[in-house]
Amino acid sequence: MNNANDNTLDLYRARRRESTAVVTVLGRDQKGIIAKVSAVLYEYGVNILDLSQTVIGDVFNMVMLVDVGSGDFNAIQTRLETLGETICQQIRIQRSAIFDAMHRV
């Protein structure tokens, strides 16, 4: 690749990085968790890029990589936290850059 293409790709990645976030869900397993979280994300036009979920015993854990686009991050965050209280799950959303910085070794 030449330098101009490298710069274009870097700019694309930087813009994409600004709009991506990590959603985590932790709590007692129950039916409909993924559906309910996904419904809230859909409501705000958020695109799910990747998802991993595990159930160990009765403990549910899910991590989602999402693209919030130009959506209102604070509104999404508040809505997910409210949902978490409603369904007795700990639901957090963090911008990818902050998540990466917190987990950098």
C-alpha positions in Angstrom: 0.0 0.0 0.0 1.2 3.5 -0.7 1.4 6.3 1.9 -1.9 8.0 0.8 -3.8 4.7 1.2 -2.2 4.1 4.6 -3.3 7.6 5.7 -6.8 7.1 4.5 -7.0 3.7 6.3 -5.6 5.2 9.5 -8.2 8.0 9.3 -11.0 5.5 8.7 -9.8 3.5 11.7 -9.6 6.6 13.9 -13.1 7.7 13.0 -14.4 4.2 13.6 -12.6 4.0 16.9 -14.4 7.2 18.1 -17.8 5.6 17.6 -17.1 2.2 19.0 -17.9 1.1 22.5 -17.8 -2.0 24.7 -21.0 -3.1 26.5 -20.7 -5.5 29.4 -23.5 -7.4 31.1 -23.1 -9.4 34.3 -25.6 -11.1 36.5 -27.7 -14.1 37.2 -28.8 -16.0 34.1 -32.3 -15.5 32.9 -34.3 -15.7 29.6 -34.2 -12.7 27.3 -31.1 -10.8 28.4 -29.5 -10.6 25.0 -32.9 -9.8 23.4 -33.6 -6.9 25.9 -30.1 -5.4 25.6 -30.2 -5.7 21.8 -33.6 -4.1 21.7 -32.3 -1.0 23.6 -29.3 -0.8 21.3 -31.6 -1.0 18.2 -33.8 1.7 19.7 -30.8 4.1 19.5 -29.5 2.9 16.1 -26.5 1.1 17.6 -24.9 -1.5 15.4 -23.6 -4.7 17.2 -20.2 -5.5 15.7 -19.3 -8.5 17.8 -20.8 -10.4 20.8 -19.5 -13.0 23.2 -21.5 -14.5 26.0 -20.9 -17.2 28.6 -23.0 -18.8 31.3 -21.1 -20.4 34.1 -23.5 -22.1 36.5 -26.1 -19.5 36.8 -23.9 -16.5 36.1 -24.4 -14.7 32.8 -21.6 -12.7 31.3 -21.7 -10.9 27.9 -19.3 -8.5 26.1 -20.4 -6.7 23.0 -18.4 -4.5 20.7 -20.8 -1.9 19.3 -20.8 1.1 16.9 -22.9 3.9 18.4 -22.4 6.0 15.2 -23.5 9.6 15.9 -26.0 8.5 18.6 -26.3 10.2 22.0 -23.8 8.2 24.1 -25.1 9.5 27.4 -28.7 8.7 26.6 -27.7 5.1 25.6 -25.7 4.7 28.7 -28.5 5.9 30.9 -31.0 3.7 29.1 -28.8 0.6 29.5 -28.2 1.3 33.2 -32.0 1.6 33.7 -32.5 -1.7 31.9 -29.9 -3.3 34.1 -31.7 -2.2 37.2 -35.0 -3.5 35.8 -33.7 -7.0 34.9 -31.2 -7.2 37.8 -28.1 -7.1 35.7 -25.0 -4.9 35.8 -24.9 -3.3 32.4 -22.1 -0.9 31.5 -21.1 0.8 28.2 -17.7 2.4 27.8 -16.1 4.1 24.8 -13.5 1.7 23.2 -10.6 4.1 23.8 -11.4 4.3 27.5 -11.9 0.6 27.8 -8.6 -0.1 26.0 -6.8 2.4 28.3 -8.2 0.8 31.4 -7.1 -2.6 30.3 -3.7 -1.8 28.9 -0.9 -3.7 30.6 
